[in-house]
Amino acid sequence: FHRFPIESVAWIKVEQLKPYHPHKEEMIKINKGKRFQQAVDAVEDFLKKKEKQGGKEQPVRDDPHFHHFLLSQTEKVRGKDTRSTSIQAADSTAINGSITPTDKRIGFLGLGLMGSGIVSNLLKMGHVVTVWNRTVEKCDLFIQEGARLGRTPAEVVSMCDITFSCVSDPKAARDLVLGPSGVLQGIRPGKCYVEMSTVDPETITELSQVISSRGGRFLEAPVAGSQQVSNEGMLVILAAGDRTVYEDCSSCFQAMGKTSFFLGEVGNAARMMLILNMVQGSFMATIAEGLTLAQATGQSQHTFLDILSQGQMASTFVDQKCQNILQGNFKPDYYLKHIQKDLRLAISMGDTANHPTPMAAAANEVYKRAKALDQSDNDMSAVYRAYIH
């Protein structure tokens, strides 16, 4: 990777690496993008040159052109051009599938759907982690896995070099920092605080200012994903704030996610995260509306899903959510109450920017109806129930 400029690279996990020859045709069929074809052409050109030279062929996997070929597969996963969006540099630890954990002491506050998977992956990759949760029983499993226990947020921050938090909403994030025995009481010059909760830009700015006022270093790093994605260590991390903290978190982000983006000044990650969740929440409501309209007009919901899965909107998200709906399985992967909170915050952000968000506003009303039907603690796909009651 060192032969490519840093903008051209992104780290990927070793299980995503595929031998070139056995998988070439299969991958060409799946990936029809121009950049993917350019990468294949580059590998083919390299192999032809090797043949003409008559020299011993270097294993394709060890060649930079092959790495370029692999990187174009990340384009499919991320839906973006790696050249313009990749910020975090690839390194040898990522290439060989192992991660060299930072020697910094890591703290983690909040062991909910997302936080639990993150902490588990940090521990698996060898990080030294101290945990705290409002209900202490949730810490027990991680203590058994090797984590240390902090009695209060302030104590965790005092004991650790970098402390992450991942809680439910702006109020919980503020209380964690500003409340009794809170984060702020443990902050000293040089201590790092990483806010992973999905909150509004105003809350993030406030937290950044109070942490910095005590000499602390602040990074926001909300994550795109779900409980399953968190457990698999495949989150997408959106970071903004102190760039040096972002770099210090490199091994942590590799342990918990498949890629990360650095978006500049504090507040940018919150804005981007709310936009992403606004789109996801609105899309989920539309899918639920389609499924129920199919039923109301005498169409097979299973056939609707089969047709959908063969078209341009086919995705793992659509397939899993629809299958769960049809099975009546609303076990939370991402809480309905949280996606409604994200829609509400996104609509408010639109108001501040004087930008219309009518689709999000309509979807928000459907989620509010679902909450009134006691679906708050179910998965976001339980918005389906708002249409059938």
HUVENZI-V424764 format. One record per residue. N is the residue number from 0. RES is the residue in three letters. SS is DSSP state (h for helix, s for strand, l for the rest). Layout:
n=<N,N>
res=<RES,RES>
ss=<SS,SS>
This chain:
n=<0,1,2,3,4,5,6,7,8,9,10,11,12,13,14,15,16,17,18,19,20,21,22,23,24,25,26,27,28,29,30,31,32,33,34,35,36,37,38,39,40,41,42,43,44,45,46,47,48,49,50,51,52,53,54,55,56,57,58,59,60,61,62,63,64,65,66,67,68,69,70,71,72,73,74,75,76,77,78,79,80,81,82,83,84,85,86,87,88,89,90,91,92,93,94,95,96,97,98,99,100,101,102,103,104,105,106,107,108,109,110,111,112,113,114,115,116,117,118,119,120,121,122,123,124,125,126,127,128,129,130,131,132,133,134,135,136,137,138,139,140,141,142,143,144,145,146,147,148,149,150,151,152,153,154,155,156,157,158,159,160,161,162,163,164,165,166,167,168,169,170,171,172,173,174,175,176,177,178,179,180,181,182,183,184,185,186,187,188,189,190,191,192,193,194,195,196,197,198,199,200,201,202,203,204,205,206,207,208,209,210,211,212,213,214,215,216,217,218,219,220,221,222,223,224,225,226,227,228,229,230,231,232,233,234,235,236,237,238,239,240,241,242,243,244,245,246,247,248,249,250,251,252,253,254,255,256,257,258,259,260,261,262,263,264,265,266,267,268,269,270,271,272,273,274,275,276,277,278,279,280,281,282,283,284,285,286,287,288,289,290,291,292,293,294,295,296,297,298,299,300,301,302,303,304,305,306,307,308,309,310,311,312,313,314,315,316,317,318,319,320,321,322,323,324,325,326,327,328,329,330,331,332,333,334,335,336,337,338,339,340,341,342,343,344,345,346,347,348,349,350,351,352,353,354,355,356,357,358,359,360,361,362,363,364,365,366,367,368,369,370,371,372,373,374,375,376,377,378,379,380,381,382,383,384,385,386,387,388>
res=<PHE,HIS,ARG,PHE,PRO,ILE,GLU,SER,VAL,ALA,TRP,ILE,LYS,VAL,GLU,GLN,LEU,LYS,PRO,TYR,HIS,PRO,HIS,LYS,GLU,GLU,MET,ILE,LYS,ILE,ASN,LYS,GLY,LYS,ARG,PHE,GLN,GLN,ALA,VAL,ASP,ALA,VAL,GLU,ASP,PHE,LEU,LYS,LYS,LYS,GLU,LYS,GLN,GLY,GLY,LYS,GLU,GLN,PRO,VAL,ARG,ASP,ASP,PRO,HIS,PHE,HIS,HIS,PHE,LEU,LEU,SER,GLN,THR,GLU,LYS,VAL,ARG,GLY,LYS,ASP,THR,ARG,SER,THR,SER,ILE,GLN,ALA,ALA,ASP,SER,THR,ALA,ILE,ASN,GLY,SER,ILE,THR,PRO,THR,ASP,LYS,ARG,ILE,GLY,PHE,LEU,GLY,LEU,GLY,LEU,MET,GLY,SER,GLY,ILE,VAL,SER,ASN,LEU,LEU,LYS,MET,GLY,HIS,VAL,VAL,THR,VAL,TRP,ASN,ARG,THR,VAL,GLU,LYS,CYS,ASP,LEU,PHE,ILE,GLN,GLU,GLY,ALA,ARG,LEU,GLY,ARG,THR,PRO,ALA,GLU,VAL,VAL,SER,MET,CYS,ASP,ILE,THR,PHE,SER,CYS,VAL,SER,ASP,PRO,LYS,ALA,ALA,ARG,ASP,LEU,VAL,LEU,GLY,PRO,SER,GLY,VAL,LEU,GLN,GLY,ILE,ARG,PRO,GLY,LYS,CYS,TYR,VAL,GLU,MET,SER,THR,VAL,ASP,PRO,GLU,THR,ILE,THR,GLU,LEU,SER,GLN,VAL,ILE,SER,SER,ARG,GLY,GLY,ARG,PHE,LEU,GLU,ALA,PRO,VAL,ALA,GLY,SER,GLN,GLN,VAL,SER,ASN,GLU,GLY,MET,LEU,VAL,ILE,LEU,ALA,ALA,GLY,ASP,ARG,THR,VAL,TYR,GLU,ASP,CYS,SER,SER,CYS,PHE,GLN,ALA,MET,GLY,LYS,THR,SER,PHE,PHE,LEU,GLY,GLU,VAL,GLY,ASN,ALA,ALA,ARG,MET,MET,LEU,ILE,LEU,ASN,MET,VAL,GLN,GLY,SER,PHE,MET,ALA,THR,ILE,ALA,GLU,GLY,LEU,THR,LEU,ALA,GLN,ALA,THR,GLY,GLN,SER,GLN,HIS,THR,PHE,LEU,ASP,ILE,LEU,SER,GLN,GLY,GLN,MET,ALA,SER,THR,PHE,VAL,ASP,GLN,LYS,CYS,GLN,ASN,ILE,LEU,GLN,GLY,ASN,PHE,LYS,PRO,ASP,TYR,TYR,LEU,LYS,HIS,ILE,GLN,LYS,ASP,LEU,ARG,LEU,ALA,ILE,SER,MET,GLY,ASP,THR,ALA,ASN,HIS,PRO,THR,PRO,MET,ALA,ALA,ALA,ALA,ASN,GLU,VAL,TYR,LYS,ARG,ALA,LYS,ALA,LEU,ASP,GLN,SER,ASP,ASN,ASP,MET,SER,ALA,VAL,TYR,ARG,ALA,TYR,ILE,HIS>
ss=<l,l,l,l,l,h,h,h,l,l,l,l,l,h,h,h,l,l,l,h,h,h,h,h,h,h,h,h,h,h,l,l,l,h,h,h,h,h,h,h,h,h,h,h,h,h,h,h,h,h,h,h,h,l,l,l,l,l,l,h,h,h,l,h,h,h,h,h,h,h,h,h,h,h,h,h,h,h,l,l,l,h,h,h,h,l,l,l,l,l,l,h,h,h,h,l,l,l,l,l,l,l,l,l,l,s,s,s,s,l,l,l,h,h,h,h,h,h,h,h,h,h,h,h,l,l,l,l,s,s,s,s,l,l,l,h,h,h,h,h,h,h,h,h,l,l,l,s,s,l,l,l,h,h,h,h,h,h,h,l,l,s,s,s,s,l,l,l,l,h,h,h,h,h,h,h,h,h,l,l,l,l,h,h,h,h,l,l,l,l,l,s,s,s,s,l,l,l,l,l,h,h,h,h,h,h,h,h,h,h,h,h,h,l,l,l,s,s,s,s,s,s,s,s,l,l,h,h,h,h,h,l,l,l,s,s,s,s,s,s,s,l,h,h,h,h,h,h,l,h,h,h,h,h,h,h,s,s,s,s,s,s,l,l,l,l,l,h,h,h,h,h,h,h,h,h,h,h,h,h,h,h,h,h,h,h,h,h,h,h,h,h,h,h,h,h,l,l,l,l,h,h,h,h,h,h,h,h,h,l,l,l,l,l,l,h,h,h,h,h,h,h,h,h,h,h,h,l,l,l,l,l,l,l,s,h,h,h,h,h,h,h,h,h,h,h,h,h,h,h,h,h,l,l,l,l,l,h,h,h,h,h,h,h,h,h,h,h,h,h,h,h,l,l,l,l,l,l,s,h,h,h,h,h,h,h,h,l,l>
